[in-house]
Amino acid sequence: MNDIKKKRTGNLISIQDSLVRARFFDDVIMGETAEISVDGKFLQAEVLQIQPDPKNADAGIVEMQVFEDLTGAKIGDEVVFKGTPLSVLLGPGLLTSVWDGLQNPLYKLSEEDHYLKPGMNAPALDEEALWDFTPSVKVGDTVSGGDVIGNVPEGKVDHKILVPFSFGACKVESIIDKSSLNITQQVAVIVDEQNKKHELQLAFRQPVKTPIPFVDRAIPSKPISTGVRVIDLLAPVGYGGTVGNPGPFGAGKTVLQHSLCKYAVADIIIMAACGERAGEAVEVFKEFAELEDPTTGESLMNRMCIFGNTSSMPVAAREASVFIALTVGEYYRYQGKKVVMLADSTSRWAQALRERSGRQGDIPGPEAFPMDIPDQIKGMYQRAGDDLGTGGSLTFIGTVSPAGGNFQEPVTQATMDATGGFWGLSQDRADAKKYPAIDPLVYTTSVYDGFVSWKDRQKMIQTLNDANDIDQTISTIGLKKVPVSNYIQFQKGLTIDFCVMQQDAFEKNDACTRPARLDVINEAVQNLIDSDIDFNAGDVDDEQLKELIKHKFDELRQWWRAWNYSAISEEEISTLPSAVDKFILQEEYAV
Amino acid sequence: MIRKEINKISEVGKALISVEGNPGVALNHVVELLEADTNQSLSFAKAINITEDTTRFQVFNGTTGLSTQTKIRMHEIPLTAGFSNKMLGRSFDGAGEVSDGGPDVIFEKEVSTRLDTLNPTVRNVPKQALWTGIPMIDVFNTLVKSQKIPIFAGPTEPYNRLLSQIAQGAQADVIIFAGIGLKFDEYHYFKEQLAQSGNIDKTIMFTHLAGDSQIKGLMLPDVALSVAREFGDQGKDVLVLLTDMTNWSNILRNVANYQDMIPSLQGYPGSLYSELAKRYEVAADIEGAGSITIIGATTLESLEDPVPDNTGYITEGQFFLENGKLKLARSLSRLKQGVNGKTRSDHRAIMTAMASLLADAEKAYEASEVGAANDAYSQKLLRYRTDFIDNIEEPFGEPIELEPALDKCWAILKRHFEPTETGLSKKLIEEFWDNN
């Protein structure tokens, strides 16, 4: 983008909700940001389109979306073009931050007023905090965009200070020694090939719609331990992978997102609360701050940052919030960190695009979404990935809120097309309070080396599938006509579903299952699947036998659930496979 | 203060008028429409769409009787709502004007109706239960102070009766009733109920009757919620009843269509989600101040309709009313986990166990319809289902406190099942099974 120093302005000629048009006489750059002066406040806007002015051949008309409420705006109000595209401030202090969708720090804004008013803003990162900088380049070194010039500790995270990505080859003219400084102070001066000097600080601005590059992009393969059994066993996601997580309301998307925030093994979690309930974001940054990160023992917030563009905030900022969050994720990936980004919900992001394109008068596609919505969704998920060059990864898990719970709608369809994994939440399972309501028969994954072997996984799925089929048979022709052997298979599937696939996110010991425990569970599950159980019922008819079988399995399930909730020590954990073995032999097992 | 007047209405539509040229009016600012000869005030209107060539207004009282001669007086301020403690016990229309025929209210202050977003950092995490005496709510889907939750119901269901029953028992300092598109008998019913329960002196009613001006119906929630918010900011616990938000959404749809907006689903504008969210998000427990709880009513033909569908994504759960019963399967309180872990030790477990058994029972019921539920266990489930519907899903009756309601649940389980069939832990079975 050009370095235009001259102040360029325009004046409003039309105002409709968050879309405005202005007449200008100088030059306007597509995608640049602008400030509109309304009643002495400056409102942020972004250029969407540039057209000729039918009334004045010397002028042009620019169409912009405004990120704040325009109440009070009048025809003729001044617009000042900023020359820079929508960007995010990257530097130490990102972690633990809570922003709105445009990276305004919410805690800082709350000092001014309880309510978010148009025109309010504050520096994205704390400008007073001091960071202990250690340089890693010397005067005369050649550096270019993305190179490391030093580092600061950001909590437990080693935060590398990078040359902004827009730079080509430059020489280091000066660099400060090891020292404590804030993000506005100069750390280095570099000289580009045109002999132009540039001052560097600990933080810099990066355009959000220009992806930060990969060094050596790779296919995601190593699975993330999410702590959620149905995911880790059946539908694992790899570091750098993408997952679409659609579900009708009430199916448990939020609880699942919160579980992932708490338990996914990652260096950094970024949450883009995009157009969703404010209360849910609040729960994360107020309650998670008091929870311990299982790997570091510190507050969970120390590895998180949150963009809270909640449902009542200006719609135009929703689109921005997802790109801003993605760019922060790419920045940490470039530093070699394993980043998981959760976007809740990408449907609200798509709806923001729909509202905008409707106002712009674009010809609508299916359900009035813009025609190119599938491409925009793909482009967004493509920014996630694994980088062998840096050792970092950016995993993107997006929830989808399909209208009417119908997975055929455009956003869900485009997401299924764009992502490597798909966790479909089922209304039926949610109605039966079977949580997490990921249907063990409706998902996809692109990770083949999960936490259990492919063969074991297939056997588990087969048993669940059989149980589902037999269940349907029972519902249609009645239990009496189902053979005993099928009934046992049905009970096995039911047990795996009830004791393994279902998990209580609100029970301390059950909420998260790590790979070691999964191994134990898998051993028990495989033994149960392979077993041939003789129920020694003696002289009873089929109906009585089935009742006995159900009773025995009920007891096992009760025992197993109790194990889920209570087994903590290694010794307690190891009781599961032996209890299942005893069950198979129809012996007494310990209580 | 001399107010600028203009006199060039060029277009009069169903709820909108347009003025040619640029009179200098600002977005969302209010103007007053005056009879050309007599200067008699006809209505207020709000600027919603401004270009250098035309300005469009939403007319609060409807456009019937307006002409191109009608004068427009500019007020140069956005819409505000009058606020006063003297509003308690009184009724107002959608623009905040007295509508009960009583004396004028002298307002203490004017509050903005813009419904700015509350900074999320000043929200408290909701932790305080609002007990209703209805077991289906208290045990299974506990209501929490500052929650926003609608009742989903078919148009003929007794949703207003349920709403008023919840309101009567609720612990609130102020009750704000916001009725949009009400039938007169509904308005009358609420007024009677509130009077009988002795709550009328802490209630403010904002009502828009079916057939009143659409724009006044459209504005009503903003006016009512702004007044509610002012009470909340002053430290009061406020309960807002919004009925019926489907009526409100339909007005939104009509007005969007008058404005030639591109419809998304079933004619509703693409902004339906954001518009509903803006109102429901007013619900909050505010740090250092009071709280606002919103219980809405959303009538529906099908859950997939855009209004209940979008509402479900916005609110913190929903109560689902069908055949006069509060159905467990589709009802949900998203905030219940914050409160039901601090009640009796069996609360969460019995809630899960009964729900899971009921889901099985629903399957058995479907099977029974084709004659496939002939085994003994299915028969058990069917008996349990009937018991559950009659005794737990019934919302109307004598209020029951939480612990007796939990005991009642145990009694139902014991009537139909063996302990192991419930999926409840041995520990809980030992503690509670034989005591009930």
Interface residues (C-beta under 8 A of the other chain):
Chain A: I13 S14 I15 Q16 D17 R21 D69 L70 T71 G72 A73 K74 I75 G76 V98 L106 Y107 L109 S110 D113 H114 Y115 L116 K117 P248 F249 G250 T254 G275 E276 R277 A278 G279 A281 V282 E283 F285 K286 E287 G308 T310 S311 S312 M313 V315 S345 R348 Q351 R354 E355 G358 G361 P364 E367 A368 S401 A403 G404 G405 N406 D431 A432 K433 K434 I474 S475 T476 I477 G478 L479 K480 F498 F506 E543 K546 E547 K550 H551 D554 E555 R557 Q558 R561 A562 Y565 V591
Chain B: N22 G24 V25 A26 L27 N28 H29 N49 I50 T51 E52 P78 R114 L115 D116 T117 L118 N119 P120 T121 V122 R123 V125 P126 S146 D233 M261 I262 P263 S264 L265 P269 G270 S271 Y273 S274 A277 K278 E281 V282 A284 I286 A289 L303 E304 D305 P306 D309 N310 G312 Y313 I314 E316 G317 Q318 A329 R330 L332 R334 L335 Q337 G341 R348 T352 A355 S356 A359 D360 K363 E366 A367 V370 G371 A372 A373 N374 D375 A376 Y377 S378 E418 T420 E421 G423 L424 S425 K426
